Amino acid sequence: MIPSVLPTYNRAPLEFVKGEGSWLIEADGRRFLDLGSGIAVNALGHAHPKLVEVLSTQAQNLWHVSNLYKIPQQEKLADLLVEHTFADTVFFTNSGTEACELAVKMARKFFYEKDQPERVEIITFDGSFHGRSSAGIAAAGSEKMTQGFGPLLPGFVHLTFGDLDGVTNAITDQTAAILIEPVQGEGGIRPVPDAELKALRQICDEAGILLILDEVQCGVGRTGKLFAHEWAGIAPDIMMVAKGIGGGFPLGAVLATEEAASGMTAGTHGSTYGGNPLGCAVGCAVVEEVTADGFLEEVNRKAGLLRQKLEGIVADYPDVFEEVRGSGLMLGLKCKVSNIDVVNEGYEKELITVPAADNVIRLLPPLNLSDEDVAEAALRIEATAGGVRIGNG
Ligand SMILES: *Cc1c(COP(=O)(O)O)cnc(C)c1O
């Protein structure tokens, strides 16, 4: 008999009742070190006092009014994002998938308004992930996500990750944009080298097409900059954000330049919940924390500590791990044994990690984890590697 919850997930037999900072707690009191953050969502850990405070205060005042009216929390969050990024304007969504939908619509509308309605194609890369809507799965294009769900939304051209020559060759007079994650998350923590992001920016400029960055997973301080593309010294025309920006409250956004957003006039897009007072109150608190003096320096310092320890573990367990990769606190351990076995052994050691493609386990801890949490993370990852080694004889 089908479970009452549609069984589209293979869930671990873990059931948490409470979260505290970098820790998740089961009903029986078992405490798990959370290096997953609900897939890069709980950017400030669990039950952060400031987030709890702004959410409860907002909940006591006003939950929802719809976008038929002005929403001050939404304006404040948009102003903050405009102040701290390349963007001139922001649309709020509830999720990364919805941000993808708007990014695609915005790029196509841009060219439609420029009397180039034939420019509808968007170039994407293998291993990418842009959400589970019809546009999202068509954008990513993998068989795993698309099989059985046709006909797929047309207009996506799929290239091999890292194939810059392929990009130049794939651009035609029907191309509207290139869509890429600066660091692939689901694809296995695969960073796009800075030089390649720079080259993509240049290719877009020369061809007169738009660069759309999907920073749903790698954004909001995760890599040690507010947004990952800042490392390459470039800016996109359109950017998708979600996950970390809500700190656990469902919130996403599309950021854009005035030029790229110019086709999106009144009535061209909307969302009932997008940018509601609850989500935006929390989003403001998250962005204020992450942009506070010294916050990102601390992310980079702790990322350095963790990475150094991980390099040591990889050296000590060459039969379990192949390499460390990633950027900031968006780290991946490429495994030599099954990554699922490593994640499961982690559960035995009361450690939460997240599997990704390419046989990688992801480490996406809260950005504000303590030095003690970093040390504990290294101990538990080492214990996990030891457990896997014994298990494999
Ligand atoms: C998670 C993710 C999405 C989809 O976000 P949802 O909030 O699950 O809809 C899109 N792009 C990237 C890079 C992601 O990691």
The ligand as a Gaussian input file, in Angstrom:
#p B3LYP/6-31G(d) Opt

LIG

0 1
 C       18.216000      23.067000      -4.420000
 C       18.564000      23.707000      -5.711000
 C       17.574000      24.185000      -6.589000
 C       16.109000      23.982000      -6.316000
 O       15.704000      24.638000      -5.146000
 P       14.343000      24.192000      -4.408000
 O       14.237000      25.194000      -3.292000
 O       14.523000      22.787000      -3.966000
 O       13.246000      24.343000      -5.375000
 C       17.981000      24.828000      -7.730000
 N       19.271000      25.004000      -8.018000
 C       20.255000      24.566000      -7.204000
 C       21.680000      24.814000      -7.562000
 C       19.943000      23.887000      -6.038000
 O       20.908000      23.417000      -5.249000

